[in-house]
C-alpha cells in the first residue's frame, strides 16, 4: 500500500491532537492496545506522542494517522490481518 487513501477508512476525529485521539480510543473501545512511535501498520509507520492507543472494533483497527500539512486524524480501517497483528504486538497497558 503506497497511500492511506487506498485503505477505505472512516474518519472518527479530524484535526485532533495525539492526546485527543488516545482519550477517544480509551473511552470508546473496550479492546485497546498501546504501541510506540514507529510501529508499522498498513505498511506505514505511526508517529505520535507515546503511548499511542490503537483500538480494536471487531475486524477494524482504530488508529491515529498524521497527514503532513493536514494534521492528525483518527481512522477506522477494516483489516482482520492487522487486528491480529496489533493484538500480538501491542501492549494492553501503557
N, C-alpha and C positions, 0 to 999 in steps of 0.2 A: 504494500500500500504506500503510495507516494504522498497522499494528501488526506487530511482529516475529512475533507469534503466527500471522499469516497466511502465513508463509513455508514452513511444513512443514520445519522444521530438525531436525537431530540434535545433541544436546549432547555435545561431546567432553570438556570440562572444565567444572566448575561452581565458583562461589565462588573463582575464581582471581585472581591479580594480573595486571597487564598484562605484567609480565616473564615470568611463568609461561606465559602464552598465547604470547608471542613465542618463547620457548625451545621450547615444544611444536611450534609450526609449523615452526621451523627444523630440528628433529630428525626430524619425521615426514613431511615433504613435500619432494619434490625441487624443485618449482617454487614459489618464494617471491618475493613482491613486497612492497615497503615503501611505505607511504603516511604522510602527516602527519595529525594530528588534524584533523577537519573534512571528511575525504574522504567523499564521498557515494556510498553504495551501497544498493540496495534502498530508495531514497527516504529514507534515514536518514543522518545524519552520524555517523561513527565518532569516539568520544572515546577518549583514552588517552595514554600516555606514549610519545613517539616514540623510535625508529622503530616503527611499528605494522606487524607482519608479517601478510600475508594469504597463505594457501596456496591452491594450485590442485590439485585432485584430480579429473582427468577433466573432467566438466561441473559440478563443485561448487566453491564458494568456501568457504574456511575463514577465519573472521573472529572477532575478539573483539567482544562486544556487552555493554554495561553496561545493566542494567535498574535504574532508580532504586529504591532501598530493598531491592534483592535481590542486587546485586553484579555481577561480570563473569563472563561465560560465553564459552567458545569454541564456536562453532557451525559446523556443516557445512550449507550450503544449496545445493541443486542449482539452477543457473541458467546455462545456456550463454551467454546475452547478457551477464551480469555477469562471467563468466570472461573473455570477450573484452575487456570494458571495463577490468578490472583489468590484464590483460596489456598493454594500450595505455597506461594512465595510471600504473601503478605503477613503482617503481624496483626493479631487480634487486638492488642492493647499497645498504645504508644509507650 
